[in-house]
């Protein structure tokens, strides 16, 4: 474990050097313990793959005292029990080429039939490691190695919100329209970021995500219900 100052108001707690479920679980456990104990002087925490960025108020909690406390909590995090993971269902339309822009090309690059690529992707058990890049965008692992695919050589300048993409070993869902370099296999009608909602971010680190394949008709129906604020995501 290492402490890396990030300016004069934050410290990065480095818990490992690799992307793994074990290290990411320790990151989330450390954040959970901080949230439970709510120590005076800590302002905010931001988890990543292998580290936790901790913002603090140095006039309340000096740097050395902060690091000592975080070291103690990190040791406890090795054995801490996290709350049960939520399982979130994400409806995804793969079948319309207007939505799954890269499905055929990605399947060809992988040497698979498009239907087999969809089957393997939709059957994956995804783990949300953290949220980043844009508000609400999940970085997820859990795809079989057979469909790992290097990112696009030339990223797009505009990717529609809701696009479901793969790049390397990762899957992400674009929460807002933004640039991006992932292969787009489909799209969800859900809003992963809704600033008008009580909870504007749909997914959380530690969530399990399951894709549910839908056709274009259901995509449009769910989209209309989401727009009218009549749709409730399936979260177990």
TIZADO-666854 format. One record per residue: residue number from 0; residue in three letters; x, y, z of N, C-alpha, C in turn. Coordinates in pm, whole numbers, plus 50000, padded with zeros to 5 digits. Each point is the difference from the previous one (the first is absolute). Example, Ala and Ser with C-alpha at 12.3 -4.5 7.8 and 13.67 -1.06 7.14 Angstrom:
BEGIN
> 0 ALA 51319 49431 50780 49911 50119 50000 50090 50120 50000;
> 1 SER 49965 50105 49928 50082 50119 50006 49923 50109 50073;
This chain:
BEGIN
> 0 UNK 50085 49881 50000 49915 50119 50000 50088 50124 50000;
> 1 UNK 49962 50099 49919 50075 50125 49992 49903 50117 50007;
> 2 UNK 50051 50111 50054 49923 50124 50003 50066 50099 49905;
> 3 UNK 49919 50053 49908 50051 50097 49903 49920 50129 50016;
> 4 UNK 50065 50109 50047 49928 50127 50009 49948 50042 49862;
> 5 UNK 49878 50050 49997 49939 50051 49876 49963 50146 50025;
> 6 UNK 50098 50087 49992 49979 50138 50039 50002 50012 50151;
> 7 UNK 49944 50108 50052 50003 50022 50145 49869 49966 50068;
> 8 UNK 49904 49942 49924 49869 49969 50058 49957 49856 49977;
> 9 UNK 50091 49916 49948 49962 49861 49972 50122 49910 50006;
> 10 UNK 49975 49873 50025 50105 49898 49998 49945 49877 49929;
> 11 UNK 50084 49938 49918 49962 49877 49931 50057 49882 50078;
> 12 UNK 49913 49910 50042 50042 49880 50072 50014 49888 49897;
> 13 UNK 50124 49963 49969 50028 49900 49897 50003 49862 50066;
> 14 UNK 49908 49913 49959 49987 49869 50065 50054 49886 49915;
> 15 UNK 50056 50030 49885 50056 49896 49915 50043 50058 49868;
> 16 UNK 50054 49914 49914 50051 50045 49870 49928 49934 49883;
> 17 UNK 49899 49919 50028 49932 49926 49893 49851 50025 50005;
> 18 UNK 49934 49969 49889 49854 50003 49996 49951 49860 50033;
> 19 UNK 49940 49985 50117 49952 49869 50042 49880 50017 50092;
> 20 UNK 49919 49896 50007 49884 50003 50089 50044 50017 50144;
> 21 UNK 50109 49931 50038 50046 50003 50138 50041 50141 50042;
> 22 UNK 50080 50067 49918 50046 50135 50036 49883 50097 49998;
> 23 UNK 49913 49988 49900 49886 50092 49993 49906 49979 50118;
> 24 UNK 49987 49877 50046 49916 49974 50118 50058 50070 50123;
> 25 UNK 50132 50000 50013 50064 50071 50111 49977 50150 49990;
> 26 UNK 50004 50053 49878 49972 50143 49980 49859 50032 50049;
> 27 UNK 49903 49919 49957 49861 50026 50039 49978 49977 50150;
> 28 UNK 50073 49904 50057 49987 49975 50144 50056 50117 50080;
> 29 UNK 50111 50057 49955 50056 50116 50069 49903 50117 49992;
> 30 UNK 49943 50024 49884 49903 50108 49987 49879 49975 50091;
> 31 UNK 49954 49876 50005 49885 49965 50084 50029 50029 50147;
> 32 UNK 50119 49963 50047 50035 50025 50140 50007 50150 50029;
> 33 UNK 50054 50076 49907 50005 50146 50019 49859 50057 50009;
> 34 UNK 49912 49953 49912 49861 50049 50002 49930 49961 50130;
> 35 UNK 50029 49881 50050 49936 49955 50123 50048 50079 50121;
> 36 UNK 50128 50028 50006 50057 50069 50116 49987 50151 49989;
> 37 UNK 49988 50051 49876 49982 50143 49974 50093 50087 50085;
> 38 UNK 50132 49980 49991 50092 50078 50082 49999 50148 49963;
> 39 UNK 50010 50084 50100 50004 50144 49977 50121 50035 49915;
> 40 UNK 49979 50087 49902 50110 50046 49915 50004 49936 49863;
> 41 UNK 49934 49885 49982 49994 49939 49867 49878 50055 49926;
> 42 UNK 50025 50050 49880 49897 50070 49924 49932 49908 49898;
> 43 UNK 50080 49921 49929 49946 49919 49891 50099 49889 49966;
> 44 UNK 49948 49888 49947 50085 49892 49953 49964 49965 49856;
> 45 UNK 50102 49964 49921 49979 49966 49859 50076 49871 49970;
> 46 UNK 49930 49888 49982 50068 49873 49972 50043 49988 49854;
> 47 UNK 50109 49927 49976 50045 49965 49866 50024 49850 49997;
> 48 UNK 50066 49951 49893 50031 49858 49991 50076 49950 50122;
> 49 UNK 50105 50075 50040 50093 49947 50100 50036 50101 50109;
> 50 UNK 49930 50112 50005 50032 50102 50099 49874 50073 50042;
> 51 UNK 50014 50072 50111 49890 50082 50050 50053 50141 50021;
> 52 UNK 49939 50095 49930 50037 50140 50018 49916 50057 50114;
> 53 UNK 50068 50055 50099 49931 50051 50120 50023 50151 50008;
> 54 UNK 49892 50076 49989 50007 50144 50020 49980 50029 50150;
> 55 UNK 50076 50095 50051 49993 50028 50143 50023 50148 50027;
> 56 UNK 49966 50040 50122 50020 50138 50045 50119 50002 50095;
> 57 UNK 50116 50047 49954 50122 49990 50082 49996 50082 50129;
> 58 UNK 49914 50100 50008 49991 50075 50125 49926 49921 50108;
> 59 UNK 49926 49898 49958 49929 49913 50094 50076 49870 50022;
> 60 UNK 50055 49946 49891 50069 49871 50004 50135 50015 49928;
> 61 UNK 50109 50019 50074 50131 50016 49937 50040 49877 49919;
> 62 UNK 50089 50021 49904 50039 49894 49907 50052 49876 50071;
> 63 UNK 50092 50016 50094 50058 49883 50067 49895 49922 50077;
> 64 UNK 49909 50072 50067 49893 49933 50074 49905 49929 49904;
> 65 UNK 49974 50062 49886 49915 49938 49899 50060 49869 49952;
> 66 UNK 50129 50002 49965 50064 49879 49948 50003 49889 50104;
> 67 UNK 50022 50036 50127 50001 49900 50106 49862 49936 50013;
> 68 UNK 49896 50082 49995 49864 49947 50010 49966 49912 49880;
> 69 UNK 50039 50044 49879 49971 49923 49880 50075 49866 50000;
> 70 UNK 50123 50000 50053 50075 49875 50008 49930 49901 50092;
> 71 UNK 49947 50050 50111 49927 49913 50093 49873 49946 49936;
> 72 UNK 49927 50087 49930 49877 49956 49934 50029 49903 49886;
> 73 UNK 50110 50024 49928 50036 49910 49889 50029 49860 50052;
> 74 UNK 50062 49991 50118 50026 49868 50059 49868 49932 50035;
> 75 UNK 49905 50077 50052 49869 49944 50032 49925 49959 49874;
> 76 UNK 50024 50074 49891 49929 49973 49874 50036 49864 49942;
> 77 UNK 50116 49945 50040 50040 49868 49950 49896 49895 50035;
> 78 UNK 49929 50021 50113 49905 49899 50047 49859 50055 50015;
> 79 UNK 49977 50121 49951 49868 50063 50016 49897 49933 49910;
> 80 UNK 49879 49989 50050 49890 49943 49921 49923 50114 49935;
> 81 UNK 49998 50000 49868 49925 50102 49927 49852 49963 49995;
> 82 UNK 49913 50099 49985 49857 49968 49982 49981 49915 49874;
> 83 UNK 49894 49920 49994 49976 49919 49880 49993 50088 49875;
> 84 UNK 50059 49950 49893 50001 50077 49874 49860 50008 49942;
> 85 UNK 49967 50115 49944 49877 50013 49923 50019 49931 49865;
> 86 UNK 49892 49946 49947 50001 49945 49864 49907 50087 49916;
> 87 UNK 50057 50064 49899 49925 50097 49919 49984 49945 49859;
> 88 UNK 49877 49997 49954 49971 49952 49865 50004 50118 49903;
> 89 UNK 50078 49984 49894 50011 50104 49897 49941 49945 49870;
> 90 UNK 49883 50047 49958 49947 49958 49870 50087 50057 49889;
> 91 UNK 50034 49916 49903 50092 50042 49894 49950 49948 49866;
> 92 UNK 49991 50088 49903 49962 49961 49864 50126 49986 49916;
> 93 UNK 50027 49877 49957 50115 49971 49915 49962 49991 49853;
> 94 UNK 49872 49979 49972 49957 49953 49869 49988 50108 49893;
> 95 UNK 49991 50126 50041 49984 50107 49902 50137 50060 49968;
> 96 UNK 50042 49997 49873 50132 50053 49965 50016 50149 50027;
> 97 UNK 49889 50073 50018 50011 50141 50039 50046 50014 50145;
> 98 UNK 49978 49895 50079 50035 50003 50142 50130 49923 50026;
> 99 UNK 50010 49881 49943 50123 49921 50012 50090 50029 49881;
> 100 UNK 50055 50120 49999 50071 50051 49881 50116 49909 49959;
> 101 UNK 50070 49945 50100 50122 49924 49970 49982 49849 50015;
> 102 UNK 49879 49954 50022 49981 49858 50031 50056 49911 49890;
> 103 UNK 49964 50026 49875 50046 49915 49891 50152 50006 49985;
> 104 UNK 50056 50120 50009 50145 50015 49984 50076 49935 50115;
> 105 UNK 49947 50014 50123 50065 49939 50116 49996 49848 49989;
> 106 UNK 49886 49946 49959 49988 49856 49985 50098 49949 49895;
> 107 UNK 50011 50072 49889 50093 49961 49894 50144 50003 50051;
> 108 UNK 50034 50103 50076 50136 50013 50055 50030 49885 50096;
> 109 UNK 49900 49954 50072 50018 49891 50096 49987 49861 49937;
> 110 UNK 49957 49995 49874 49980 49872 49935 49878 49927 50052;
> 111 UNK 49897 50077 50036 49876 49943 50054 49882 50044 49915;
> 112 UNK 49893 49922 50004 49874 50047 49947 49947 50109 50093;
> 113 UNK 49930 50098 49944 49948 50109 50082 49909 49946 50111;
> 114 UNK 49921 49899 49968 49909 49943 50100 50078 49938 50116;
> 115 UNK 50114 49939 49972 50081 49940 50106 50064 50108 50087;
> 116 UNK 50044 50108 49939 50055 50111 50078 49894 50057 50094;
> 117 UNK 49879 50018 49949 49891 50049 50085 49973 49903 50114;
> 118 UNK 49997 49871 49969 49972 49900 50103 50105 50005 50111;
> 119 UNK 50126 50006 49962 50107 50001 50099 49998 50128 50083;
> 120 UNK 49974 50111 49935 49997 50127 50073 49880 50005 50095;
> 121 UNK 49883 49964 49951 49879 50010 50081 50001 49901 50116;
> 122 UNK 50076 49892 49988 50006 49900 50106 50104 50033 50107;
> 123 UNK 50076 50107 49980 50107 50035 50094 49944 50051 50132;
> 124 UNK 50075 49973 50106 49968 50051 50134 50096 50114 50028;
> 125 UNK 49953 50123 49981 50089 50116 50009 50009 50053 50142;
> 126 UNK 50120 50042 50038 50023 50067 50127 50039 50145 49972;
> 127 UNK 49931 50094 50064 50035 50142 49987 50118 50028 50094;
> 128 UNK 50115 50032 49942 50118 50031 50081 49994 50143 50053;
> 129 UNK 49966 50093 49913 49985 50138 50045 49924 50079 49895;
> 130 UNK 49964 50122 50035 49928 50091 49911 50095 50114 49965;
> 131 UNK 50010 50033 49870 50094 50106 49963 49987 50041 49855;
> 132 UNK 50092 50084 49957 50008 50058 49866 49891 50103 49977;
> 133 UNK 49874 49958 50009 49887 50092 49998 49908 49961 50115;
> 134 UNK 49908 50086 50043 49912 49965 50113 49920 49873 49972;
> 135 UNK 50016 49900 50086 49919 49879 49991 50053 49891 49910;
> 136 UNK 50116 50021 49935 50052 49898 49909 50070 49890 50079;
> 137 UNK 49954 49872 49987 50061 49891 50076 50115 49934 49924;
> 138 UNK 50109 49975 50070 50107 49915 49948 49975 49860 50053;
> 139 UNK 49975 49905 49909 49956 49866 50040 50090 49892 49940;
> 140 UNK 50023 49898 50080 50069 49880 49954 49907 49881 50018;
> 141 UNK 50031 49890 49931 49920 49879 50012 49976 49929 49869;
> 142 UNK 50050 50058 49889 49981 49934 49870 50095 49881 49986;
> 143 UNK 49958 49896 49928 50094 49891 49972 50113 50050 49911;
> 144 UNK 50117 49940 50016 50118 50045 49925 49978 49989 49849;
> 145 UNK 49911 49912 49959 49976 49980 49856 49952 50127 49932;
> 146 UNK 49939 50092 50073 49951 50122 49936 50077 50125 50044;
> 147 UNK 50120 49981 50057 50086 50115 50026 50050 50053 49866;
> 148 UNK 49996 50131 49985 50030 50061 49871 50065 50136 50023;
> 149 UNK 50117 50026 49940 50063 50132 50019 49906 50113 49960;
> 150 UNK 50015 50112 50066 49916 50115 49969 50020 50046 49856;
> 151 UNK 49908 50080 49952 50010 50054 49865 50131 50078 49984;
> 152 UNK 50062 49987 49885 50124 50074 49976 49975 50150 49997;
> 153 UNK 49885 50039 49949 49963 50142 49996 49869 50019 50075;
> 154 UNK 50003 50060 50119 49876 50019 50076 49902 50090 49925;
> 155 UNK 49872 49980 50028 49897 50088 49946 49996 50129 50082;
> 156 UNK 49960 50106 49934 49984 50126 50072 49864 50008 50069;
> 157 UNK 49903 49919 49954 49866 50001 50061 49946 49858 50008;
> 158 UNK 49969 49957 50121 49936 49871 50024 49867 50028 50070;
> 159 UNK 49888 49947 49951 49870 50029 50062 49991 49946 50143;
> 160 UNK 49929 50072 50084 49974 49953 50136 49927 49867 49995;
> 161 UNK 50035 49910 50091 49938 49868 50006 50073 49895 49919;
> 162 UNK 50098 50040 49920 50073 49902 49918 50076 49903 50089;
> 163 UNK 49992 49872 49966 50068 49894 50074 50121 49958 49918;
> 164 UNK 50119 50018 50057 50121 49976 49923 50098 49909 50070;
> 165 UNK 50091 49942 49922 50107 49918 50055 50134 50052 49948;
> 166 UNK 50103 49987 50084 50135 50040 49963 50098 49931 50091;
> 167 UNK 50093 49923 49943 50087 49919 50084 49917 49896 50073;
> 168 UNK 50020 49991 50131 49922 49906 50082 49879 50067 50062;
> 169 UNK 49979 50128 49969 49898 50077 50068 49873 50016 49917;
> 170 UNK 49892 50026 50073 49874 50043 49941 49961 50130 50068;
> 171 UNK 49945 50092 49925 49948 50122 50061 49867 50035 49935;
> 172 UNK 49926 50084 50069 49875 50053 49946 50012 50151 50005;
> 173 UNK 49996 50063 49885 50018 50145 49994 49879 50068 50064;
> 174 UNK 50028 50080 50102 49891 50060 50078 49947 50129 49938;
> 175 UNK 50084 50067 49924 49960 50122 49929 50067 49994 49863;
> 176 UNK 49955 50083 49908 50070 50007 49871 50140 50054 50024;
> 177 UNK 50099 49930 49947 50139 50039 50025 50090 49935 49897;
> 178 UNK 50127 50039 49993 50095 49924 49919 50018 49861 50059;
> 179 UNK 50052 49907 49920 50024 49866 50052 50066 49910 49898;
> 180 UNK 50074 49900 50050 50074 49911 49911 49964 49854 50013;
> 181 UNK 49881 49970 50055 49957 49862 50015 49919 49956 49878;
> 182 UNK 49998 49868 49977 49915 49942 49896 49857 49996 50052;
> 183 UNK 49907 50058 49926 49862 50013 50046 49917 49882 49951;
> 184 UNK 49958 49916 50097 49926 49878 49966 49849 50021 50005;
> 185 UNK 49954 50098 50076 49857 50022 50015 49976 50127 50078;
> 186 UNK 49876 50016 50046 49966 50121 50076 49888 49968 50098;
> 187 UNK 50006 50064 50116 49893 49988 50098 49916 50128 49998;
> 188 UNK 49868 49987 50021 49916 50120 50008 50003 50064 50139;
> 189 UNK 50068 49937 50096 50006 50057 50135 50092 50121 50004;
> 190 UNK 49976 50086 50098 50089 50113 50025 50092 49964 50115;
> 191 UNK 50128 49987 49972 50093 49972 50107 50033 50125 50080;
> 192 UNK 49978 50115 49939 50017 50127 50070 49877 50085 49973;
> 193 UNK 49928 50034 50106 49879 50080 49988 50005 50108 50107;
> 194 UNK 50047 50120 49965 50017 50105 50102 49869 50043 50065;
> 195 UNK 49885 49965 49940 49872 50037 50060 49945 49896 50096;
> 196 UNK 50067 49886 50012 49952 49893 50087 50048 50020 50144;
> 197 UNK 49929 49938 50095 50043 50007 50140 50140 49944 50017;
> 198 UNK 50027 49888 49933 50134 49943 49996 50045 50004 49854;
> 199 UNK 50080 50098 49962 50029 50021 49857 50089 49894 49936;
> 200 UNK 50070 49920 50081 50091 49898 49947 49936 49863 50020;
> 201 UNK 49976 49927 49890 49931 49871 50010 50086 49892 50063;
> 202 UNK 50124 49986 49954 50086 49891 50045 50100 50047 50105;
> 203 UNK 50047 49903 50081 50095 50029 50107 50116 49900 49994;
> 204 UNK 50117 50039 50049 50109 49902 50011 49955 49880 50083;
> 205 UNK 50032 49881 49951 49959 49878 50069 49873 49939 49948;
> 206 UNK 49924 50074 49918 49878 49944 49941 50035 49885 49906;
> 207 UNK 49911 49903 49993 50004 49898 49896 49900 50041 49892;
> 208 UNK 50043 49994 49876 49915 50043 49889 49973 49882 49908;
> 209 UNK 49874 49982 49968 49957 49895 49907 49930 50067 49882;
> 210 UNK 50042 49967 49880 49935 50051 49881 49877 49915 49967;
> 211 UNK 49892 50067 49964 49881 49929 49951 49976 50043 49856;
> 212 UNK 50007 49905 49911 49986 50031 49858 49857 50038 49966;
> 213 UNK 49984 50112 49931 49868 50046 49958 50004 50033 49851;
> 214 UNK 49881 50006 49938 49994 50039 49860 49973 50150 49989;
> 215 UNK 49997 50050 49877 49984 50144 49980 49865 50049 50051;
> 216 UNK 49896 49919 49985 49869 50042 50048 50003 50023 50151;
> 217 UNK 50058 49907 50076 50006 50017 50145 50095 50114 50037;
> 218 UNK 50106 50016 49922 50092 50113 50024 49923 50132 49994;
> 219 UNK 49918 50015 49897 49924 50125 49985 49896 50015 50111;
> 220 UNK 49936 49889 50040 49900 50006 50106 50063 50040 50133;
> 221 UNK 50112 49938 50033 50067 50034 50126 50051 50144 49994;
> 222 UNK 50052 50039 49884 50049 50137 49985 49890 50102 50024;
> 223 UNK 49880 49973 49950 49888 50091 50022 49961 50004 50147;
> 224 UNK 50003 49884 50066 49967 49995 50143 50106 50072 50084;
> 225 UNK 50126 49987 49961 50108 50071 50070 49981 50151 49984;
> 226 UNK 49968 50042 49879 49980 50143 49973 49885 50055 50083;
> 227 UNK 49895 49919 50019 49883 50043 50078 50018 49974 50150;
> 228 UNK 50116 49949 50037 50032 49966 50140 49902 49898 50057;
> 229 UNK 49963 49903 49917 49911 49893 50043 50073 49866 50010;
> 230 UNK 50128 49997 49966 50073 49874 50000 50087 49989 50124;
> 231 UNK 49997 49882 50063 50084 49974 50116 50097 49887 49965;
> 232 UNK 50129 50026 50004 50097 49894 49970 49983 49882 50096;
> 233 UNK 50032 49881 49950 49993 49879 50081 50130 49989 50080;
> 234 UNK 49988 50016 50132 50116 49993 50089 49967 49905 50114;
> 235 UNK 50080 49896 50014 49975 49900 50105 50107 50012 50108;
